[in-house]
Structures are given as C-alpha cells and as structure tokens.
Amino acid sequence: MSAAKVFTEMDACVDAIIEKVGKEIVFGMPLGLGKPIHLANALYARAKKDPSVHLKIVTAISLEKPSGSSNLEKKFMGPFAERLFKGIPDLEYVKDLRAKKVPENIEIHEFFFKAGSYLNHPGQQQNYIMSNYTHVFRDLMDYG
C-alpha cells in the first residue's frame, strides 16, 4: 500500500484527483459541518474553467453564512457572521446555486435542505435526494 500524499496546493490536489479518477468526478461530502471547503471550491473552480470535467457533488446541508434580510438583521448578523466564520471561505457552488449560474457540466445533489431554502430553484428541487438517514450510504453509492 502506498503512503498517503499530502498536498499544500489545492490545484495540485485536483490534478491528482483527475489523474486518478479521470474527468468524471463524483465528490461526496459530509452533512453540514466538516466539509472540505477548500477542496470543494478547487474542484468546482476547475470544473467551471474546464467544461470537459464533469463534477457531481453529493452532500447534505451546504451551510451558508447568515446574512439577514432587513437592515436591522444585517446590522446584527454581519458582525456576528464575520466573527463566527472568520477565515472560513464560502462554498462557491452555493453562491452559484443562489445566482442560478451553475454550469451544465456540474450537478449538485443534496439529501437534506434547510426548510424553504430552495423554494424558487427548480434545478435543486429536481436534484434533491429523498433518503432516510439509515439509507443514505446505500442511496448515495448509486451516484458513483
């Protein structure tokens, strides 16, 4: 068995992934916290830049920094989120989902959403994975 490779640059890690699995990538991430955000963003950026890379992200509860809707909410949530999420980047695919700008070579499938979070996003509703927590592993294996 070969030793694990350690990467200090995400682009090199993405290159190694593509070399190992090819350009059809199924990237599974854990529910909620614990997502490898830097790697997710690097894979997403590569697939955005190179349409020959087909990326399928399979996960649940892709967390977003809270922002608030009203002026009062924004005044409270801005400093709070800045302190709580200091140094943690946004998930770029979530930003593009919200803007409805996910390229066609990228699919994002989630088996759990925050209630009401994608009411006006038919694509995300269609990519929703209906699965009971006891069957998630089995169901997600069908995605690759």
N, CA and C of each residue as an Amber inpcrd file, in Angstrom:
protein
   432
   0.8510000  -1.1770000   0.0000000   0.0000000   0.0000000   0.0000000
   0.8960000   1.2390000   0.0000000   0.5830000   2.1910000  -0.8520000
   1.4050000   3.3980000  -0.9450000   1.0290000   4.3910000   0.1510000
   1.9790000   5.2300000   0.4860000   1.7480000   6.2400000   1.5200000
   0.7830000   7.3050000   1.0090000   0.0530000   7.8870000   1.9130000
  -0.8800000   8.9630000   1.5560000  -0.0910000  10.1810000   1.0900000
  -0.6190000  10.8530000   0.0840000   0.0100000  12.0780000  -0.4020000
  -0.5430000  13.2580000   0.3870000   0.3250000  14.1890000   0.6850000
  -0.0710000  15.4110000   1.3740000   0.1110000  16.5590000   0.3860000
  -0.9290000  17.3730000   0.2680000  -0.8910000  18.4930000  -0.6720000
  -0.9620000  19.8060000   0.0870000  -0.1600000  20.7590000  -0.3470000
  -0.2390000  22.1050000   0.2220000  -0.9280000  23.0590000  -0.7420000
  -1.0690000  22.6400000  -1.9930000  -1.7430000  23.4460000  -3.0180000
  -2.9550000  22.6840000  -3.5270000  -4.1130000  23.3270000  -3.5000000
  -5.3460000  22.6670000  -3.9240000  -5.3340000  22.3030000  -5.4040000
  -4.7100000  23.1270000  -6.2520000  -4.6560000  22.8000000  -7.6820000
  -3.9050000  21.4910000  -7.9160000  -2.8350000  21.2710000  -7.1650000
  -2.0880000  20.0170000  -7.2890000  -2.9440000  18.8410000  -6.8330000
  -3.7280000  19.0470000  -5.8040000  -4.6320000  18.0040000  -5.3190000
  -5.6870000  17.6810000  -6.3770000  -6.2570000  18.7020000  -6.9910000
  -7.2540000  18.4990000  -8.0490000  -6.6160000  17.7720000  -9.2310000
  -5.3880000  18.1560000  -9.5930000  -4.6800000  17.4570000 -10.6740000
  -4.5380000  15.9700000 -10.3520000  -4.1750000  15.6560000  -9.1120000
  -4.0000000  14.2590000  -8.6990000  -5.3270000  13.5030000  -8.7340000
  -6.4080000  14.1620000  -8.3400000  -7.7320000  13.5280000  -8.3880000
  -8.0940000  13.1960000  -9.8290000  -7.9050000  14.1550000 -10.7250000
  -8.2390000  13.9370000 -12.1380000  -7.3490000  12.8430000 -12.7360000
  -6.0810000  12.8340000 -12.3550000  -5.1720000  11.7930000 -12.8410000
  -5.6300000  10.4120000 -12.3680000  -6.1330000  10.3370000 -11.1480000
  -6.5430000   9.0470000 -10.5590000  -7.9070000   8.5730000 -11.0600000
  -8.9050000   9.4750000 -11.1030000 -10.2810000   9.0400000 -11.4170000
 -10.7760000   9.5010000 -12.7780000 -10.0440000  10.3760000 -13.4290000
 -10.4850000  10.8990000 -14.7170000 -11.3270000  12.1500000 -14.5430000
 -11.9720000  12.5530000 -15.6290000 -12.7230000  13.8120000 -15.6200000
 -14.1920000  13.6410000 -15.2660000 -14.6020000  12.4300000 -14.9060000
 -15.9540000  12.1770000 -14.3860000 -15.7980000  12.0300000 -12.8780000
 -16.0450000  13.1020000 -12.1510000 -15.7700000  13.1210000 -10.7120000
 -17.0740000  13.1490000  -9.9300000 -17.2090000  12.1930000  -9.0100000
 -18.3170000  12.2140000  -8.0560000 -17.6790000  12.5250000  -6.7090000
 -18.0480000  13.6630000  -6.1560000 -17.4160000  14.1640000  -4.9330000
 -18.4380000  14.1670000  -3.8060000 -18.3090000  13.2280000  -2.8820000
 -19.2150000  13.1430000  -1.7410000 -18.6490000  13.8940000  -0.5520000
 -19.5200000  14.6470000   0.1190000 -19.1020000  15.4020000   1.3030000
 -20.0800000  15.1410000   2.4350000 -19.6180000  15.2720000   3.6800000
 -20.4970000  15.0220000   4.8210000 -21.5880000  16.0810000   4.9730000
 -22.5630000  15.7370000   5.7350000 -23.6800000  16.6240000   6.0560000
 -23.1840000  17.8000000   6.8970000 -23.6470000  19.0030000   6.5730000
 -23.3960000  20.1790000   7.4030000 -21.9330000  20.5170000   7.5800000
 -21.5010000  20.5540000   8.8300000 -20.1150000  20.8990000   9.1590000
 -19.1730000  19.7840000   8.7360000 -17.9360000  20.1100000   8.5810000
 -16.9390000  19.1050000   8.2580000 -16.6420000  18.9720000   6.7800000
 -17.2250000  19.8330000   5.9610000 -16.9590000  19.7760000   4.5260000
 -15.5410000  20.3010000   4.2480000 -14.8280000  19.6610000   3.3290000
 -13.5120000  20.1760000   2.9370000 -13.7040000  21.3460000   1.9620000
 -13.9670000  22.5200000   2.5030000 -14.3760000  23.6750000   1.6990000
 -13.3310000  24.0540000   0.6520000 -12.0750000  24.0770000   1.0400000
 -11.0280000  24.4740000   0.0870000 -10.9600000  23.4970000  -1.0860000
 -11.0690000  22.2030000  -0.7930000 -11.0440000  21.2050000  -1.8650000
 -12.3070000  21.2970000  -2.7170000 -13.4530000  21.4670000  -2.0790000
 -14.7110000  21.6100000  -2.8330000 -14.6330000  22.8090000  -3.7730000
 -14.1270000  23.9230000  -3.2730000 -14.0100000  25.1230000  -4.1090000
 -13.0140000  24.9230000  -5.2530000 -11.9160000  24.2150000  -4.9860000
 -10.9160000  23.9800000  -6.0330000 -11.4730000  23.0600000  -7.1220000
 -12.1690000  22.0020000  -6.7350000 -12.7880000  21.1080000  -7.7250000
 -13.8480000  21.8510000  -8.5290000 -14.6520000  22.6410000  -7.8370000
 -15.7060000  23.3990000  -8.5070000 -15.1040000  24.4040000  -9.4980000
 -14.0640000  25.1020000  -9.0710000 -13.4100000  26.0880000  -9.9490000
 -12.8220000  25.4110000 -11.1840000 -12.2200000  24.2360000 -11.0030000
 -11.6450000  23.5310000 -12.1470000 -12.7350000  23.1180000 -13.1360000
 -13.8420000  22.5930000 -12.6150000 -14.9400000  22.1780000 -13.4990000
 -15.5740000  23.3850000 -14.1910000 -15.6440000  24.5230000 -13.5010000
 -16.1670000  25.7420000 -14.1370000 -15.2580000  26.1930000 -15.2740000
 -13.9560000  26.0810000 -15.0460000 -12.9690000  26.5370000 -16.0290000
 -12.8440000  25.5610000 -17.2000000 -13.0300000  24.2750000 -16.9250000
 -12.8320000  23.2380000 -17.9410000 -14.1170000  22.4270000 -18.1140000
 -14.9210000  22.7320000 -19.1300000 -16.2000000  22.0410000 -19.3250000
 -16.0700000  20.5450000 -19.6110000 -14.8490000  20.0660000 -19.9050000
 -14.6830000  18.6240000 -20.1140000 -14.6610000  17.8590000 -18.7910000
 -14.5280000  18.5790000 -17.6860000 -14.6000000  17.9700000 -16.3540000
 -16.0650000  17.9470000 -15.9350000 -16.5670000  16.7530000 -15.6640000
 -17.9490000  16.5970000 -15.2020000 -17.9070000  16.3100000 -13.7060000
 -18.4160000  17.2520000 -12.9330000 -18.3680000  17.1650000 -11.4770000
 -19.7720000  16.9670000 -10.9310000 -19.9100000  15.9350000 -10.1260000
 -21.1750000  15.6920000  -9.4350000 -20.8840000  15.7790000  -7.9350000
 -21.4710000  16.7740000  -7.2810000 -21.2990000  16.9560000  -5.8410000
 -22.5020000  16.3270000  -5.1540000 -22.2340000  15.4340000  -4.2050000
 -23.2930000  14.7600000  -3.4640000 -23.0550000  15.0500000  -1.9870000
 -24.0310000  15.6900000  -1.3480000 -23.8420000  16.1250000   0.0340000
 -25.1880000  16.4120000   0.6870000 -25.1640000  17.0410000   1.8220000
 -26.3790000  17.4710000   2.5100000 -26.0730000  18.7150000   3.3300000
 -27.0290000  19.5930000   3.3970000 -26.9370000  20.8430000   4.1570000
 -25.6310000  21.5890000   3.8700000 -25.5640000  22.1840000   2.7200000
 -24.4280000  23.0420000   2.3880000 -24.6430000  24.3740000   3.0930000
 -23.9370000  24.5480000   4.1820000 -24.1590000  25.7140000   5.0380000
 -23.6990000  27.0100000   4.3840000 -24.4460000  28.0490000   4.6690000
 -24.1240000  29.3960000   4.1970000 -23.9720000  30.3040000   5.4100000
 -23.1520000  31.3220000   5.2500000 -23.0320000  32.3100000   6.3150000
 -24.3440000  33.0730000   6.4080000 -24.8560000  33.2680000   7.6130000
 -26.1030000  34.0360000   7.7380000 -25.8710000  35.4900000   7.3630000
 -26.8750000  36.0910000   6.7160000 -26.6970000  37.4840000   6.2960000
 -27.8310000  38.3930000   6.7540000 -29.0030000  37.8660000   6.9320000
 -30.1440000  38.7010000   7.3110000 -30.8140000  39.3130000   6.1010000
 -32.0790000  39.6470000   6.2540000 -32.8560000  40.2410000   5.1600000
 -33.0450000  41.7370000   5.3480000 -33.5450000  42.1140000   6.4990000
 -33.8140000  43.5320000   6.7580000 -32.5250000  44.2480000   7.1600000
 -32.5690000  45.5640000   7.1760000 -31.4210000  46.3670000   7.5760000
 -30.9990000  46.0320000   9.0080000 -31.9670000  45.8890000   9.9050000
 -31.6690000  45.5580000  11.2990000 -31.0030000  44.1820000  11.3930000
 -31.5490000  43.2010000  10.6760000 -30.9630000  41.8600000  10.6820000
 -29.5320000  41.8940000  10.1540000 -29.3000000  42.6530000   9.0920000
 -27.9620000  42.7420000   8.5110000 -26.9780000  43.3910000   9.4810000
 -27.4360000  44.3990000  10.2310000 -26.5620000  45.0590000  11.2030000
 -26.1560000  44.1030000  12.3160000 -27.0590000  43.2040000  12.6950000
 -26.7470000  42.2200000  13.7300000 -25.9270000  41.0650000  13.1540000
 -26.4070000  40.4990000  12.0470000 -25.8080000  39.2860000  11.5040000
 -24.4350000  39.5280000  10.8830000 -24.2110000  40.7020000  10.3070000
 -22.9220000  40.9770000   9.6700000 -21.7430000  40.7620000  10.6070000
 -21.6810000  41.5070000  11.7120000 -20.5630000  41.3290000  12.6470000
 -20.5400000  39.9370000  13.2890000 -21.7200000  39.3880000  13.5640000
 -21.8090000  38.0530000  14.1600000 -21.2040000  37.0070000  13.2170000
 -21.6300000  37.0300000  11.9600000 -21.1310000  36.0610000  10.9750000
 -19.6400000  36.2600000  10.7270000 -19.2050000  37.5110000  10.7140000
 -17.7880000  37.7970000  10.4970000 -16.9340000  37.1810000  11.6010000
 -17.3860000  37.2860000  12.8450000 -16.6490000  36.6920000  13.9650000
 -16.7200000  35.1710000  13.9320000 -17.9110000  34.6410000  13.7260000
 -18.1220000  33.1990000  13.7820000 -17.4340000  32.4690000  12.6290000
 -17.4550000  33.0570000  11.4390000 -16.9250000  32.3970000  10.2470000
 -15.5840000  32.9760000   9.7980000 -14.8870000  33.6510000  10.6910000
 -13.6180000  34.2810000  10.3390000 -12.6590000  33.2420000   9.7510000
 -12.1580000  33.5440000   8.5600000 -11.2010000  32.6610000   7.9100000
 -11.8110000  31.4810000   7.1740000 -13.1220000  31.3350000   7.2340000
 -13.7880000  30.2210000   6.5540000 -14.3800000  30.7420000   5.2520000
 -13.9280000  30.2070000   4.1300000 -14.4600000  30.6940000   2.8470000
 -15.8840000  30.1960000   2.6020000 -16.5820000  30.8930000   1.7230000
 -17.9040000  30.4430000   1.2870000 -17.7430000  29.2470000   0.3640000
 -18.7590000  28.4020000   0.3130000 -18.8090000  27.3510000  -0.6940000
 -19.2120000  28.0120000  -2.0080000 -18.3180000  28.0260000  -2.9660000
 -18.5670000  28.7290000  -4.2270000 -19.7490000  28.1450000  -4.9900000
 -19.9480000  26.8430000  -4.8980000 -21.0780000  26.2630000  -5.6220000
 -22.4050000  26.7310000  -5.0410000 -22.4500000  27.0180000  -3.7520000
 -23.6830000  27.5230000  -3.1360000 -23.9710000  28.9330000  -3.6430000
 -22.9340000  29.7550000  -3.7500000 -23.1290000  31.1080000  -4.2900000
 -23.6680000  31.0450000  -5.7150000 -23.1280000  30.1360000  -6.5270000
 -23.6110000  29.9990000  -7.9030000 -25.0120000  29.3910000  -7.9510000
 -25.3200000  28.4930000  -7.0200000 -26.6880000  27.9570000  -6.9440000
 -27.6750000  29.0860000  -6.7070000 -27.3650000  29.9410000  -5.7520000
 -28.2530000  31.0600000  -5.4190000 -28.4400000  31.9900000  -6.6200000
 -27.3690000  32.1810000  -7.3820000 -27.4260000  33.0660000  -8.5530000
 -27.9140000  32.3280000  -9.8040000 -28.1710000  31.0300000  -9.6550000
 -28.6010000  30.1660000 -10.7720000 -27.5870000  30.2180000 -11.9180000
 -26.3040000  30.0680000 -11.5410000 -25.2110000  30.1420000 -12.5110000
 -24.3090000  28.9080000 -12.4740000 -24.8540000  27.7620000 -12.0910000
 -24.0530000  26.5410000 -12.0730000 -23.9200000  26.0390000 -13.5150000
 -22.6890000  25.8190000 -13.9860000 -22.5030000  25.3380000 -15.3630000
 -23.1430000  23.9610000 -15.5830000 -23.4300000  23.6590000 -16.8420000
 -24.1100000  22.4110000 -17.1840000 -23.2820000  21.1660000 -16.8890000
 -21.9720000  21.2930000 -16.8160000 -21.1250000  20.1310000 -16.5440000
 -21.0000000  19.8250000 -15.0500000 -21.7630000  20.5530000 -14.2420000
 -21.7100000  20.3600000 -12.7890000 -23.1150000  20.0890000 -12.2700000
 -23.2410000  19.0410000 -11.4410000 -24.5100000  18.7170000 -10.7880000
 -24.2960000  18.7700000  -9.2830000 -25.2900000  19.2790000  -8.5890000
 -25.2190000  19.3280000  -7.1340000 -26.4570000  18.6330000  -6.5900000
 -26.2360000  17.5350000  -5.8710000 -27.3200000  16.7370000  -5.3040000
 -27.1950000  16.7730000  -3.7840000 -28.2900000  17.0930000  -3.1170000
 -28.2860000  17.1070000  -1.6550000 -29.4310000  16.2500000  -1.1490000
 -29.1930000  15.5480000  -0.0310000 -30.2570000  14.7360000   0.5280000
 -30.9260000  15.3990000   1.7250000 -30.5510000  16.6310000   2.0120000
 -31.2490000  17.3830000   3.0460000 -31.0170000  18.8620000   2.7920000
 -32.0870000  19.6430000   2.8450000 -32.0190000  21.1040000   2.7150000
 -32.5290000  21.7390000   3.9970000 -32.0840000  22.9440000   4.2590000
 -32.7140000  23.7600000   5.2880000 -34.1140000  24.0900000   4.7690000
 -35.1180000  23.9910000   5.6140000 -36.5110000  24.1810000   5.1920000
 -36.6840000  25.4800000   4.4040000 -37.2750000  25.3630000   3.2190000
 -37.5890000  26.5150000   2.3830000 -36.4150000  27.1420000   1.6680000
 -35.2360000  26.5630000   1.7770000 -34.0450000  27.2210000   1.2360000
 -33.9570000  27.2210000  -0.2860000 -34.6560000  26.3210000  -0.9420000
 -34.5930000  26.2690000  -2.4050000 -35.9830000  26.2530000  -3.0300000
 -36.8860000  27.0390000  -2.4580000 -38.2540000  27.0830000  -2.9740000
 -38.3190000  27.5410000  -4.4230000 -37.5000000  28.4750000  -4.8110000
 -37.5380000  29.0240000  -6.1690000 -36.3830000  28.5350000  -7.0370000
 -35.9290000  27.3370000  -6.7740000 -34.8250000  26.7430000  -7.5270000
 -35.2430000  25.3600000  -8.0310000 -35.9460000  25.3100000  -9.1670000
 -36.4110000  24.0190000  -9.6870000 -35.2850000  22.9970000  -9.8720000
 -34.1140000  23.4540000 -10.3110000 -32.9980000  22.5330000 -10.5150000
 -32.5990000  21.8330000  -9.2390000 -32.4900000  22.5820000  -8.1490000
 -32.1250000  21.9670000  -6.8800000 -33.2300000  21.0620000  -6.3550000
 -34.4680000  21.4460000  -6.5610000 -35.5690000  20.5790000  -6.1420000
 -35.5320000  19.2640000  -6.9170000 -35.1870000  19.3260000  -8.1980000
 -35.1160000  18.1120000  -9.0100000 -33.8960000  17.2630000  -8.6570000
 -32.8380000  17.8840000  -8.1660000 -31.6360000  17.1450000  -7.7800000
 -31.6550000  16.6950000  -6.3250000 -32.7330000  16.9560000  -5.6300000
 -32.8660000  16.5490000  -4.2370000 -32.8890000  15.0270000  -4.1530000
 -32.1890000  14.4730000  -3.1940000 -32.1580000  13.0300000  -2.9840000
 -33.0550000  12.7100000  -1.7940000 -34.1460000  12.0360000  -2.0480000
 -35.0680000  11.6510000  -0.9800000 -34.5400000  10.3720000  -0.3440000
 -34.0050000  10.4960000   0.8510000 -33.4160000   9.3380000   1.5070000
 -33.5420000   9.4720000   3.0140000 -33.8350000   8.3780000   3.6670000
 -33.8490000   8.3040000   5.1180000 -32.3950000   8.1880000   5.5780000
 -32.0630000   8.7690000   6.7140000 -30.6790000   8.7520000   7.1800000
 -30.1120000   7.3380000   7.2750000 -30.9460000   6.3540000   7.5760000
 -30.4450000   4.9830000   7.6830000 -30.0910000   4.3910000   6.3240000
 -30.5450000   5.0230000   5.2360000 -30.2860000   4.5040000   3.8950000
 -29.3890000   5.4130000   3.0550000 -28.8880000   6.4650000   3.6400000
 -28.1170000   7.4480000   2.8770000 -26.9180000   6.8200000   2.1820000
 -26.1290000   6.0570000   2.9030000 -24.9320000   5.4720000   2.2920000
 -25.3070000   4.6260000   1.0840000 -26.2890000   3.7620000   1.2590000
 -26.7340000   2.9090000   0.1510000 -27.1980000   3.7500000  -1.0390000
 -28.0260000   4.7580000  -0.7720000 -28.5880000   5.5760000  -1.8460000
 -27.5300000   6.4280000  -2.5460000 -26.5890000   6.9530000  -1.7860000
 -25.5610000   7.8040000  -2.3850000 -24.5550000   7.0040000  -3.2040000
 -24.3720000   5.7420000  -2.8820000 -23.4730000   4.9000000  -3.6770000
 -23.9800000   4.7680000  -5.1140000 -25.2840000   4.9100000  -5.3220000
 -25.8400000   4.8550000  -6.6760000 -25.3760000   6.0280000  -7.5440000
 -24.8640000   7.0710000  -6.9280000 -24.4040000   8.2430000  -7.6820000
 -22.9660000   8.0950000  -8.1670000 -22.3130000   7.0530000  -7.7390000
 -20.9640000   6.8090000  -8.2450000 -19.9600000   6.6780000  -7.1550000
